[in-house]
Amino acid sequence: MHDLVKLPESNQVDRLRASSEMRVALIHYWLVGMRGGEKVLEALCRMFPQADIYTHVVVPEKLSETLRQHRIETTFISRLPMAAKHYQKYLPFMPRALEQLDLTGYDLVISSESGPAKGVIAPPEAPHLCYCHSPMRYLWDQYHIYRKGAGRLTKFMMPHIAHNLRQWDVTSAARVDRFVANSGHIAARINKYWRRPAGIVHPPVFVEDFAPVASEELGDFYLWAGELAPYKRPDLVVDAFNRLGRKLVVIGGPEATRKALEAQAKGNVTFLGHVPFADLKAHMARCKALIFPGEEDFGIIPVEAMASGRPVIAYGRGGALDTVVDGQTGLLFKDQSVEGLMDAIERFETEGLDRLDSIALVDYARGFNEAAFRAGIAQELLQLGVDVGCNAQ
């Protein structure tokens, strides 16, 4: 039953197709910074400049001008003590907060799901498209990891809270007319946990901000860049390069993690911490390859590296399977271990993949730009009888 796509009544389809001023509600989990999910929301805002945004918590000074230009409404979560900083502690109350939002009068609802967002109650005549960055990790595939790292009280409460939230999470999936995932990896998880099919539209990557350099400007170092989070496996990269002796540049924080890894690294590994965007672009354009050893939902950084004309050595699971073409835009390795990465780097050099054509890499990366994202969302909306016309351009 969940596999059926629910279409609006025919007269509503005609009204939506004829209207360039449809009322659109964008639902986002929380707005406390500008990361990948917020970049997607920005692109949706450019598609629907008249849209209103609904979210649990907002910190306006941390948002882009694009988002601040829209009317932003918050749920009652924002009025709870210290919600702007400790919003995740109010997770058990978020389902009720979403259900209290009054979306009467909207012609289209688009939810941006990673935390609770899709559980709104849309008007019966308004199609509801959910763009899913990931089903909530702390409820599903990474529940035991999160619980293991939690404090004593949270660890005690999580089994009780998570059980109820999982039931609501599955039930609220039935309220969505159509799901769109940001990668094949997330589409598979949507099917696993919610038993719903999902289209795939990759998130927009600002590939125009990156460019290759001339071959004589290339460096002799490999690059790791991003947040030094455990699941991104920077420890594996440092260990592998300690043993290989090849040059590695590491960009990213937080500071405490950087210092801990730096203490373990040999002289061939350089840590730069957080750097200005211009420095990041320069290192991406000059590196031999980007090292991407973690399993990510999508992973924007590999696309940015390819937009810089450089190949990627990536762990062959998760979102990297949607972005890295083995032997054409880089190399995928299957063994997520120090030995597996070392073998991948040696194969990369032996097979001459460091000499891949930079212009071909840039052309490939352009397939992930915002225009491609808009076109993909427009096609998904057409399945619901909504024709956004020139908004897709």
KEKERO-921136 format. One record per residue (C-alpha): residue in one letter; x, y, z. Coordinates in steps of 0.02 Angstrom, whole numbers, plus 50000, padded with zeros to 5 digits. Example, Ala and Ser with C-alpha at 12.3 -4.5 7.8 and 13.67 -1.06 7.14 Angstrom:
KEKERO-921136
A506154977550390;S506844994750357;
This chain:
KEKERO-921136
M500005000050000;H501425012050039;D502125009549864;L500665018949787;V500935037149739;K499475047749796;L498985060749668;P497925076049704;E496195077549628;S496205082149443;N495505099549470;Q496895102949595;V498195096949469;D497525109249342;R497545123349470;L499355119849519;R499945118849341;A499105135249300;S499755144549451;S501445153249458;E501025159849631;M500645143649722;R500875144449910;V502345133449959;A502855127950134;L504645121950159;I504895111650318;H506665109950385;Y507195101450546;W508205115750624;L509145131050562;V510675133650671;G512045134550538;M512435132350354;R512885114350315;G512365102550174;G510525101850222;E510395120750229;K511225122150057;V509835111049989;L508555122250074;E509375137449993;A509165129449822;L507335125749859;C507125143949913;R507815149549745;M506585137949658;F505155144849763;P505585162749810;Q503845165349882;A503955150249999;D503785150950188;I504975140850298;Y504455131050452;T505735124150573;H505935119350755;V507325131650801;V508175145950709;V509765155850742;P509585169850613;E511355176650625;K512045159750569;L510985158950412;S511315165050236;E510455180350167;T509475168950049;L508635160250196;R508395176050299;Q507405183950156;H506025171150182;R504705171350316;I505265158650447;E504045151450572;T504595140550718;T503725127050819;F503495128251008;I505195119851027;S506005136950999;R505145143651156;L505845130251271;P507335134551383;M509005136051291;A508235128051136;A509405136951015;K510895127651091;H510135111651160;Y508755108751031;Q509205090251010;K508755086951191;Y506965091351145;L506865077851012;P505455068351102;F504335083751088;M504655087150904;P503335075450831;R501965084550926;A502715101350879;L502655096850694;E500855090950704;Q500325107650781;L500925117550629;D499445124750534;L499795122850348;T498035127350292;G498025136250125;Y499675129550057;D499665121749883;L501295112049904;V502295105550052;I504135100650037;S504995093650190;S506875092650211;E507155077350321;S508655072650426;G507955077050595;P506065076850620;A505265086850478;K504175075650372;G502845072850506;V501845088550470;I500005086850427;A499815093850252;P498135100050187;P497225086050096;E497365094849928;A499235099049945;P500525086449882;H501915082850007;L503655079249937;C504995074150061;Y506825076850014;C507745065150131;H509565067950176;S509465052950293;P508205044150404;M508655049250582;R510295040350613;Y510125040650802;L508505030650788;W509025018050657;D510705012350588;Q511815022050709;Y510715020350864;H511955009350960;I513425020550914;Y512525036150978;R511965027251137;K513705020751174;G514395038551166;A512985046451267;G513015052051449;R512325041051587;L510575048851593;T510385049351404;K511005031551390;F509665026151514;M508265035851429;M508675031951247;P507865014651236;H506205021451301;I506205037351196;A506875029351037;H505555015651039;N504125028251034;L505005039350908;R505305024850790;Q503445020850790;W503025038950751;D504395039850620;V503695025050523;T501895030750544;S502275048450485;A503125041550328;A501365037050268;R500925055650266;V502195058950128;D501585057649949;R503305055349871;F505055052849941;V506645058949858;A508355053249923;N510005062149902;S510885045949849;G510595027749812;H511265023849986;I509895034250068;A508555027349951;A509005009950013;R508855015550194;I507165023650161;N506565007050091;K507334997450236;Y506595007650379;W505035015550305;R504635002750168;R504395016550041;P505195018649868;A506165034649835;G506775043949683;I508575050149684;V509075068249660;H510845072649710;P511045088349817;P511695104049732;V513585106449734;F514285123649694;V515515116749567;E515705133749486;D516705139249639;F518105127149596;A519335126149450;P520855115849398;V522635122249386;A523955119449253;S524885102949266;E526515111549314;E525645118849468;L525145101849538;G525885096749705;D526575080249769;F525365078149914;Y523715069349946;L522285078450032;W521025074250168;A519745087950204;G518195089550310;E517585087850488;L518745076750591;A517315065650646;P517645047350689;Y516495040250554;K517465049950421;R518995039450472;P520395052450475;D521305040650594;L521385027450458;V522135040050336;V523475045950458;D523965027950500;A524075023250316;F525165038250270;N526255035550423;R526685018550351;L526785023850168;G527855039250200;R526965049250065;K526475067350093;L524735070750162;V523885087250201;V522435086950324;I521195101550325;G519815102950456;G519385102650640;P518895102550781;E520505108050864;A520515094550999;T520375080550872;R521675088650760;K522935089450902;A522635071250950;L522905065350771;E524405076850750;A525235068750900;Q525115051850812;A525705058050642;K527455057550569;G528325072050482;N527585068150311;V525835072650373;T525395091250386;F523875097750482;L523185114750433;G521605115250540;H520215126350475;V520795136850326;P520005150750221;F518985144650073;A520305151049951;D521625139950034;L520475124850029;K520165127649842;A522035129349809;H522435113049898;M521025103949809;A521645109749639;R523465105149675;C523335088349766;K523725071649685;A522035065349745;L520735067849880;I520655053650007;F518855049550058;P518865034250173;G517205036050267;E515455029950227;E514395045350196;D512575048350150;F513145057849995;G514785067250016;I514995084249934;I516885085449953;P517285072149820;V516245081849692;E517165097949740;A518825089049714;M518295082949541;A517685100649501;S519475105749543;G520105093449413;R520765080749539;P520285062349560;V519635054049718;I520155038449813;A518575033349906;Y517895019250011;G516675010249897;R515115011550003;G513805024750037;G513645040549936;A515345038549853;L514545025549740;D513475039549667;T514915051449635;V516555042149602;V516695031449445;D518015018249475;G519445019949351;Q518695035549270;T518575048949404;G519605040149537;L519715023649628;L518525014449744;F519225002449874;K518224989249969;D519264985750124;Q519034999950251;S520674996750340;V522435003850343;E523034989950230;G521554992350113;L521895010950094;M523765008150071;D523414995749933;A522195007949851;I523485021949849;E524805010649774;R523585004449641;F523075022449606;E524875026949566;T525295010849474;E523775012449361;G524175030649323;L522515037249389;D523405052749455;R523555057749271;L521695057649233;D521145071949120;S520685086749231;I519475094349105;A518515077949094;L518395077649284;V517725095449287;D516435091349153;Y515865076249253;A515715086449413;R514585099149327;G513235085749323;F513005088949510;N512675107649499;E511135116949559;A510335116749387;A510375097649390;F509615097749564;R508205109349511;A507835098849358;G507785083149464;I506595090649592;A505495097149451;Q505375079649378;E504915072349547;L503565085549572;L502845081449401;Q502485064049469;L501335072749593;G500495083349460;V501475099149503;D502275108349356;V503505121349420;G503925127249244;C505305140349237;N505665137949423;A506655122449374;Q507915132549275;
